[in-house]
Amino acid sequence: MESGLLMALSSVGMMLLSLSLAYFDNRLFPGQMMMHHAAKGFPGIANGALWGNLMLMPFVFYIIGPYWDHGNPDVARSAIILGTVLSLYAFLFVYRNGLQDDAWAGKGEIHPAGIVAMVYSAMLIAAFIVFYVYSDAKRTDIWTIWYLLALYFPLANHLVFDALNERYGFVWCPRIFAEEARPMLMFAIGELFITLVTALKLAFPKPWL
């Protein structure tokens, strides 16, 4: 099996495992969250990052797979180490300390589904490092990944779900941006960062290091 397809299928499998763990942790559906945990929060079905990882990121892994396969093994190992460090930092010091509880983390805790997501995020960051820093990337691949990430950030940072909540008034859902400014800030930083990195990679498609 080619590396891109294997990475894409592994991506889907890990997010399905995360969904399963959220169910057994009573954090998949709104009723479970309200009965067993916080009065309001983001159950698994309302976790935009989870759905973005399930529906969009497999295509990113599929594109990056060949670059990973033909890269330097030492570079890949270094990217995995750095990805692990960044993922640990994000979950332990940012995501865990969010004001709203969700299927992965919140209010000082990382939940079982979130541990899987933390490992997944380490893999994803490592894949991005290999692609943007060490690969001789094709322009079509650079543009495709930019487009997928441009769709991912509003989904992962709850912009889509906030709009639905404003329209339908879900009783179990917090007013995301009225109560916490961080998701909007993360969305803006993410979009700006990926646009800048994409522009640099288009200008300098050869490996940067």
Residue pairs with C-beta under 8 A, 6 or more apart in sequence:
2 65
2 66
2 69
3 65
3 66
3 68
3 69
4 61
4 62
4 63
4 64
4 65
4 66
4 69
5 62
5 65
6 65
7 61
7 62
7 64
7 65
7 68
7 127
8 58
8 59
8 61
8 62
8 65
9 58
10 61
10 123
11 53
11 54
11 57
11 58
11 61
11 120
11 123
11 124
12 54
12 58
14 53
14 116
14 119
14 120
15 50
15 53
15 54
15 120
16 54
17 116
18 44
18 50
18 103
18 104
18 113
18 114
18 116
18 117
18 120
19 28
19 44
19 50
19 54
19 113
21 111
21 112
21 113
21 116
22 28
22 43
22 44
22 103
22 104
22 111
22 112
22 113
23 29
23 32
23 44
24 112
25 103
25 111
25 112
25 113
26 32
26 33
26 35
26 36
26 37
27 33
27 36
27 37
27 43
27 44
27 102
27 103
27 111
27 113
28 43
28 44
28 45
28 103
29 43
29 44
29 45
30 43
30 45
30 46
30 170
30 172
30 173
32 43
33 41
33 42
33 43
33 101
33 172
34 40
34 172
37 101
38 100
38 101
38 106
38 107
39 172
40 100
40 172
40 173
40 174
41 100
41 101
41 102
41 106
41 172
41 174
42 100
42 101
42 102
42 103
42 158
42 161
42 173
42 174
43 102
43 103
43 172
44 50
44 102
44 103
44 113
46 102
46 161
46 173
47 102
47 103
47 104
48 154
48 155
48 156
48 157
48 158
48 159
48 160
48 161
49 104
49 117
49 155
49 156
49 157
50 103
50 104
50 117
51 155
52 151
52 152
52 155
52 156
53 117
53 120
53 124
56 148
56 151
56 152
56 155
57 124
57 148
57 152
59 144
59 148
60 124
60 127
60 145
60 148
60 149
61 124
61 127
63 131
63 141
63 144
63 145
64 127
64 128
64 130
64 131
64 145
67 130
67 131
67 134
67 135
67 137
68 76
68 127
68 130
68 131
71 130
71 134
71 135
72 134
75 130
75 134
76 126
76 130
79 125
79 126
79 127
79 129
79 130
79 133
79 134
80 122
80 123
80 126
82 125
82 126
82 129
83 121
83 122
83 123
83 124
83 125
83 126
83 127
83 129
84 122
84 126
86 122
86 125
87 118
87 119
87 121
87 122
87 125
88 118
88 122
90 121
91 104
91 105
91 110
91 114
91 117
91 118
91 121
92 110
95 104
95 105
95 106
95 110
95 114
96 105
96 106
96 108
96 109
96 110
97 108
98 105
98 106
98 107
98 180
98 182
99 106
99 107
99 179
99 180
99 182
100 106
100 174
100 176
100 179
100 180
101 107
103 111
103 113
103 114
104 110
104 111
104 113
104 114
104 117
105 111
105 114
110 118
131 137
131 141
131 145
132 197
132 201
132 208
133 207
133 208
133 209
134 207
134 208
134 209
135 207
136 205
136 206
136 207
137 201
137 205
138 205
139 202
139 205
142 198
142 201
142 202
142 205
143 198
143 202
145 198
146 194
146 195
146 198
149 190
149 194
150 191
150 194
150 195
153 186
153 187
153 190
153 191
153 194
154 160
154 187
156 190
157 183
157 184
157 186
157 187
157 190
158 176
158 183
159 183
159 184
159 187
161 173
161 176
162 175
162 176
162 177
162 183
164 170
165 173
165 175
165 176
166 175
174 180
176 183
177 183
177 184
